Amino acid sequence: MSYELLTEQSLRFQRWRSLKAIAILNVSEPVFWTTACILAILSTSGARGATAAISVILLIVSLVVM
């Protein structure tokens, strides 16, 4: 998202703007966050203590961003 914002809003970075790169990033981002969500669910199943808390936080963040 930062690539899109920088290349669209800043005159300094507009020369590196590529519609193909933006399309690739927009397609791959939901795949990444879905994978992060699945991994967070799998890691929470056997975790306890601080590890479980971190996994739950990762799961919440990935669901919000997705």
PyMOL commands that set and color helices and strands:
alter all, ss='L'
color gray80, all
select helices_A, chain A and resi 2-9+11-16+19-44+50-65
alter helices_A, ss='H'
color red, helices_A
deselect
rebuild
show_as cartoon
